[in-house]
Amino acid sequence: MFTGIIEATGTVRKITTTGSNTTFWVESSISHELKTDQSVSHNGVCLTVESVSENIHAVTAIEETLKKTNLGALQEDDILNLERCMITNGRLDGHIVQGHVDGTAECISVSPKNGSWEYVFRFDEKFAPLVIEKGSACINGISLTVFEVTRNSFKVAVIPYTYHHTNIRHISKSDTVNIEFDVIGKYILRMQELKA
């Protein structure tokens, strides 16, 4: 379980493929603190740490994860957002994030706003019931508040700290991001479906 508050960014240093699985070696300022079997969010995707060597850790994504997320498009030197799992005796600064990405969204515009940045993302319309005005969505692992919601798009405003401390500054028009919708909304929608 995560909060969507990015702890560090990491750089992909090596990528290997075995069968339908892909392993990523990621260099970061927190890698040396990780332990094998730990869950770490990589661009919003919960992956298990398989090995740690000084400032590099390795994680593997299976075929289903590669199809559903933007991890399959990663290349060496790409930047990832990283977050270790939530500590339950602390504050929940973002929102409840599982690290189970629902799919991808496309960035359709980026606009500087004199000190902040505004992004518009287009998502699959089947997720429309899960997006509400001033609700939360997780973009590449970042907890963000959405506004100007339509049936297949929303805007987010990005403050300077988030812009400079995550990989959102590298997102341009037409880029693909990972998106996870609010888990509470998913449960409510499921209950309504079962009652119908």
C-alpha positions as CSV (number, residue, x, y, z in Angstrom):
1,M,0.0,0.0,0.0
2,F,1.3,3.5,-1.0
3,T,0.3,7.1,-0.6
4,G,1.3,8.6,-4.0
5,I,3.9,10.9,-2.4
6,I,7.0,10.2,-4.4
7,E,10.1,9.5,-2.3
8,A,12.8,9.6,-5.0
9,T,13.4,9.2,-8.6
10,G,15.5,6.4,-10.1
11,T,17.3,5.9,-13.4
12,V,16.9,2.7,-15.4
13,R,20.5,1.4,-15.9
14,K,19.9,-1.9,-17.5
15,I,17.0,-3.9,-19.0
16,T,16.9,-7.6,-19.7
17,T,14.2,-10.0,-20.9
18,T,13.7,-13.6,-19.9
19,G,10.8,-15.3,-21.6
20,S,7.9,-12.8,-21.3
21,N,9.3,-11.1,-18.2
22,T,11.5,-8.0,-18.1
23,T,13.9,-7.1,-15.4
24,F,14.9,-3.5,-14.7
25,W,18.0,-2.4,-12.8
26,V,17.3,0.9,-11.2
27,E,19.8,3.3,-9.7
28,S,18.5,5.7,-7.0
29,S,19.2,7.4,-3.7
30,I,17.1,4.9,-1.8
31,S,18.2,1.7,-3.5
32,H,20.9,0.9,-0.9
33,E,18.2,1.0,1.9
34,L,15.9,-1.5,0.1
35,K,15.7,-5.2,1.0
36,T,14.8,-8.2,-1.2
37,D,11.0,-9.0,-1.1
38,Q,10.1,-5.3,-0.4
39,S,7.3,-3.8,-2.4
40,V,8.3,-0.6,-4.1
41,S,6.2,1.6,-6.4
42,H,7.8,2.2,-9.8
43,N,5.8,4.8,-11.8
44,G,2.9,3.7,-9.7
45,V,3.4,0.0,-10.3
46,C,4.0,-2.2,-7.2
47,L,7.0,-4.4,-7.9
48,T,9.0,-6.7,-5.6
49,V,12.7,-6.0,-5.1
50,E,14.7,-9.0,-6.2
51,S,18.2,-7.9,-5.5
52,V,20.2,-4.9,-4.1
53,S,23.7,-4.0,-4.9
54,E,25.0,-0.7,-3.5
55,N,22.9,2.0,-5.1
56,I,21.1,-0.2,-7.7
57,H,18.1,-2.5,-7.2
58,A,16.4,-5.0,-9.5
59,V,12.7,-5.6,-10.1
60,T,10.9,-7.8,-12.7
61,A,7.6,-7.1,-14.4
62,I,5.6,-9.9,-15.9
63,E,3.8,-9.8,-19.3
64,E,0.5,-8.7,-17.9
65,T,2.1,-5.7,-16.1
66,L,4.1,-4.8,-19.2
67,K,0.9,-4.8,-21.3
68,K,-1.2,-2.8,-18.9
69,T,1.4,-0.1,-17.9
70,N,4.0,2.1,-19.5
71,L,6.9,-0.1,-18.1
72,G,7.1,-2.0,-21.4
73,A,8.2,1.2,-23.2
74,L,11.0,2.0,-20.7
75,Q,14.5,2.4,-22.1
76,E,17.9,2.7,-20.4
77,D,18.4,6.2,-18.7
78,D,14.6,6.7,-18.4
79,I,13.5,8.2,-15.0
80,L,11.1,6.4,-12.7
81,N,9.1,7.7,-9.7
82,L,9.8,5.6,-6.6
83,E,7.9,5.2,-3.4
84,R,8.4,2.6,-0.7
85,C,5.3,1.1,0.9
86,M,3.4,3.1,3.5
87,I,4.3,2.9,7.2
88,T,1.1,2.6,9.1
89,N,2.2,4.6,12.1
90,G,2.6,7.8,10.0
91,R,0.5,10.4,8.2
92,L,-1.3,9.5,5.0
93,D,-0.2,12.6,3.0
94,G,-1.6,11.6,-0.4
95,H,-4.4,9.0,-0.8
96,I,-4.7,5.2,-0.6
97,V,-2.7,3.8,-3.6
98,Q,-2.4,0.1,-4.1
99,G,0.2,0.1,-6.8
100,H,-2.2,-1.9,-9.0
101,V,-2.3,0.2,-12.2
102,D,-5.7,0.2,-13.9
103,G,-4.3,1.1,-17.3
104,T,-2.6,4.0,-19.1
105,A,-3.6,7.5,-20.0
106,E,-2.3,9.9,-22.7
107,C,-1.1,13.4,-22.0
108,I,-2.9,15.6,-24.4
109,S,-1.5,19.0,-23.2
110,V,1.0,20.6,-20.9
111,S,0.7,24.3,-20.0
112,P,3.0,26.4,-17.8
113,K,0.9,28.6,-15.5
114,N,3.3,31.2,-14.1
115,G,4.8,29.1,-11.3
116,S,2.9,25.8,-11.7
117,W,2.0,23.5,-14.6
118,E,-1.3,22.2,-15.8
119,Y,-1.6,18.8,-17.5
120,V,-4.6,17.3,-19.3
121,F,-4.8,13.5,-19.5
122,R,-7.2,11.4,-21.7
123,F,-8.2,8.0,-20.3
124,D,-10.4,5.1,-21.4
125,E,-14.0,6.1,-21.0
126,K,-14.9,2.9,-19.2
127,F,-13.2,4.4,-16.1
128,A,-15.5,7.5,-16.2
129,P,-17.5,6.5,-13.1
130,L,-14.3,6.4,-11.1
131,V,-13.3,10.0,-11.7
132,I,-14.9,12.8,-9.7
133,E,-14.3,16.6,-9.6
134,K,-11.6,17.3,-6.9
135,G,-11.1,13.6,-6.4
136,S,-7.7,11.8,-6.5
137,A,-5.9,9.9,-9.3
138,C,-2.5,8.4,-9.3
139,I,-0.4,9.4,-12.3
140,N,3.0,7.5,-12.6
141,G,2.6,6.9,-8.9
142,I,2.0,10.6,-8.0
143,S,-1.2,11.3,-6.0
144,L,-2.9,14.3,-7.8
145,T,-6.2,16.1,-7.5
146,V,-8.2,16.1,-10.7
147,F,-10.5,18.9,-12.0
148,E,-12.5,19.8,-15.1
149,V,-13.4,16.2,-15.4
150,T,-15.1,14.9,-18.6
151,R,-16.1,11.4,-19.6
152,N,-12.6,10.6,-20.8
153,S,-10.3,13.4,-19.6
154,F,-9.3,15.5,-16.6
155,K,-6.8,18.2,-15.7
156,V,-4.3,18.2,-12.8
157,A,-2.3,21.2,-11.5
158,V,1.3,20.4,-10.5
159,I,3.2,22.5,-7.9
160,P,6.9,23.3,-8.3
161,Y,8.0,20.8,-5.7
162,T,6.2,17.9,-7.4
163,Y,7.4,19.1,-10.8
164,H,11.1,19.2,-9.8
165,H,11.1,16.0,-7.6
166,T,9.2,13.5,-9.9
167,N,9.4,12.5,-13.5
168,I,6.3,14.5,-14.4
169,R,8.6,17.2,-15.7
170,H,9.6,14.8,-18.5
171,I,6.0,14.2,-19.6
172,S,5.1,15.8,-22.9
173,K,2.1,15.9,-25.1
174,S,1.3,12.3,-26.5
175,D,3.3,10.6,-23.8
176,T,1.7,7.6,-22.0
177,V,1.5,7.5,-18.2
178,N,0.3,4.8,-15.7
179,I,-3.0,5.6,-14.0
180,E,-4.6,4.1,-10.9
181,F,-8.1,5.3,-9.9
182,D,-9.3,5.6,-6.3
183,V,-9.8,2.2,-4.7
184,I,-12.8,3.5,-2.6
185,G,-14.6,4.5,-5.8
186,K,-13.9,1.0,-7.2
187,Y,-15.6,-0.7,-4.3
188,I,-18.6,1.7,-4.4
189,L,-19.0,1.0,-8.1
190,R,-18.8,-2.7,-7.6
191,M,-21.4,-2.7,-4.8
192,Q,-23.8,-0.7,-7.1
193,E,-23.2,-3.2,-9.9
194,L,-24.0,-6.1,-7.7
195,K,-27.2,-4.5,-6.4
196,A,-28.4,-3.8,-10.0
